[in-house]
Amino acid sequence: MKTGDTFIIAKPAWRFIGALAFIFIVLEMIDAEFLAFITFVAMVVVAAFYRNPERITPFYQEGSIVSVCDGKVVAIESVDNAPKGKEPCYKITITSGYFDTSILRAPFESEVSVLEVRRGARLSSRSAGFALLNESARFGFKNENDNMVFVQHQLEQSFDDFNLQTQEGQKLLQGSRYGVMLKGVTTLYIPASSRVAVNVGTHLKAGETLVGYFA
């Protein structure tokens, strides 16, 4: 998906919808009406998984950080080390299901300074090998004041790969699209000097929900 993809259904969905549409036509031709109906329902469900709504980021004060994904906050911790540094930070863990919007959005106006993608398994987050084996993507978002937020996405029991359209050095506006993650776990690492604006149990909307502020 390109960052400018504004169609109502995200581009990665079309290969699945196309395959299902072909099966639907074949089933209709042989009068397998019940199976054709199931296939049609599957097309609608896939389209819902990849829906690509417009989001307008509210006008927050300078230094605001918005959510990069839809989902629910399941943990907020203080840790000693960020993924690419030694500074203390807050670690915010978010789970996203199939019926959360799958579009990923930039947390603030920033430059992508770190990009690591690791292909792998798609185990449940409750599995012992989840952290080491699952497919993951890491980003560093840095603003003009050198404030940085690290983001890690990990797929969980997803039937699709990450669909990421960003690269090292790319500049993004707050709330702009940078990819698709269909069901997974997202971890935000924000500086310990920041103010956190969410609690465990908060439901987030990518590009809209305020997560915190830089000091």
C-alpha positions in Angstrom: 0.0 0.0 0.0 1.4 3.4 -0.9 1.1 6.2 1.7 -1.2 8.0 -0.7 -3.6 5.0 -1.1 -6.9 6.5 -0.2 -9.3 4.0 -1.8 -12.0 2.6 0.5 -10.3 -0.8 0.5 -6.5 -1.0 0.9 -4.6 -2.4 -2.1 -3.3 -5.6 -0.4 -6.9 -6.9 -0.2 -7.4 -7.1 -3.9 -5.5 -10.3 -4.5 -7.7 -12.1 -2.0 -10.9 -10.5 -3.3 -9.9 -11.3 -6.9 -9.3 -15.0 -6.0 -12.6 -15.2 -4.1 -14.5 -13.5 -6.9 -13.1 -16.1 -9.4 -14.2 -18.9 -7.1 -17.6 -17.3 -6.8 -18.1 -17.1 -10.5 -17.1 -20.7 -11.0 -19.5 -21.9 -8.2 -22.3 -19.8 -9.7 -21.7 -21.4 -13.1 -22.1 -24.9 -11.7 -25.1 -23.9 -9.6 -23.3 -24.5 -6.2 -25.4 -21.8 -4.7 -24.7 -22.4 -1.0 -20.9 -22.5 -1.6 -21.2 -19.4 -3.8 -23.0 -17.6 -1.0 -20.2 -18.6 1.5 -17.6 -17.3 -0.9 -19.5 -14.0 -1.3 -19.6 -13.6 2.4 -15.9 -14.3 2.6 -15.3 -11.5 0.1 -17.3 -9.0 2.2 -15.4 -10.1 5.3 -12.0 -9.6 3.6 -13.1 -6.2 2.4 -14.0 -5.3 6.0 -10.6 -6.5 7.3 -8.8 -4.2 4.8 -11.1 -1.2 5.0 -9.2 2.1 4.6 -11.2 4.9 6.1 -10.1 8.6 6.1 -9.0 9.8 9.4 -8.5 13.4 10.5 -6.0 14.0 13.2 -7.3 16.4 15.8 -5.4 19.6 16.4 -3.3 18.7 19.5 -0.7 20.9 21.0 2.9 20.8 19.8 4.8 17.6 20.6 1.7 15.3 20.4 2.0 11.6 19.7 -1.0 9.8 18.2 -1.6 6.0 17.9 0.0 4.2 15.0 -2.7 1.5 15.0 -6.2 0.6 16.1 -6.4 -1.7 19.1 -6.5 -1.9 22.8 -3.7 -1.0 25.3 -2.9 -4.1 27.3 0.3 -2.9 29.1 2.2 0.2 30.1 5.6 -0.3 31.6 8.8 1.7 32.4 11.9 0.1 31.0 15.6 1.0 31.2 16.5 0.7 27.5 14.9 1.7 24.2 15.5 -0.8 21.3 18.2 1.4 19.7 19.6 3.2 22.7 20.2 3.3 26.4 17.7 5.9 27.5 14.8 4.9 29.8 11.4 4.9 28.2 7.7 4.0 28.5 6.7 0.7 26.7 3.1 0.7 25.6 1.8 -2.6 24.3 -1.3 -2.7 22.0 -3.2 -5.6 20.6 -5.1 -5.4 17.2 -7.7 -7.9 16.1 -9.1 -8.7 12.6 -11.9 -6.2 13.0 -9.7 -3.3 14.1 -8.7 -1.1 11.1 -5.5 -2.5 9.7 -4.0 0.7 8.4 -0.8 1.9 10.2 -0.3 5.7 10.6 2.7 7.9 11.6 2.6 9.1 15.2 3.8 12.6 14.5 5.4 14.7 11.7 8.7 12.8 11.4 11.4 11.1 9.4 11.7 7.3 9.3 15.2 6.8 10.8 15.2 3.0 11.5 13.5 0.3 9.4 13.9 -3.4 10.1 11.6 -6.1 8.7 12.0 -9.7 9.8 9.9 -12.4 8.1 8.9 -15.3 10.3 6.1 -17.2 12.0 2.7 -16.0 13.1 2.2 -17.7 16.4 -0.2 -16.7 19.1 1.2 -14.0 21.5 0.7 -16.6 24.3 3.2 -18.9 22.6 6.7 -19.2 24.1 8.4 -18.4 20.8 6.3 -15.4 19.9 8.9 -12.7 20.6 11.7 -14.5 18.8 10.0 -16.2 15.9 7.1 -14.1 14.7 7.2 -11.8 11.7 8.1 -8.3 12.9 8.8 -4.8 11.7 10.6 -2.0 13.6 10.5 1.7 12.9 12.1 4.7 14.4 10.2 8.0 14.0 12.3 11.2 14.6 11.1 14.8 14.5 13.0 18.0 13.9 13.9 18.2 17.6 15.4 14.8 17.6 12.7 13.4 19.7 12.2 9.7 18.8 9.6 7.0 19.1 10.4 3.4 18.3 7.5 1.2 17.1 7.6 -2.6 16.8 4.8 -4.5 15.0 4.5 -8.3 15.3 2.0 -10.4 13.4 -0.1 -12.8 15.4 -2.1 -15.5 13.7 -2.5 -13.4 10.5 -3.1 -14.8 7.0 -1.2 -11.9 5.4 2.4 -10.5 5.5 3.2 -7.0 6.5 2.4 -4.6 3.7 4.8 -1.7 4.3 5.5 1.3 2.0 8.0 3.4 3.7 11.8 3.6 3.7 14.8 5.0 5.6 14.8 8.8 5.4 11.2 9.2 4.3 9.3 12.1 5.8 5.7 11.5 7.0 3.0 13.8 8.3 1.3 13.0 11.5 -1.5 10.5 10.8 -0.3 9.6 7.3 -0.5 6.0 6.2 2.7 3.9 6.1 1.4 0.3 5.8 -1.0 -2.4 6.7 -0.9 -5.0 9.6 -3.7 -7.5 9.7 -3.9 -8.7 13.4 -0.9 -8.3 15.6 0.8 -6.8 18.6 2.3 -3.3 18.5 4.8 -1.9 21.0 5.5 1.8 21.3 8.7 3.0 23.1 8.4 6.7 24.0 11.0 8.7 26.0 10.5 8.5 29.8 10.4 12.3 29.9 7.1 12.2 27.9 3.6 12.4 29.3 1.5 9.3 28.6 -2.1 10.1 27.8 -3.6 6.5 27.8 -4.3 3.8 30.3 -4.4 0.0 30.2 -7.8 -0.8 28.6 -7.9 2.3 26.4 -9.2 1.6 22.9 -7.1 3.4 20.2 -7.8 4.7 16.7 -4.8 5.1 14.5 -4.1 8.7 13.6 -6.7 10.0 16.0 -6.2 8.9 19.6 -3.6 10.9 21.6 -1.0 8.6 23.2 1.2 11.2 24.8 3.3 14.3 24.5 7.0 14.9 24.2 8.4 17.0 27.1 
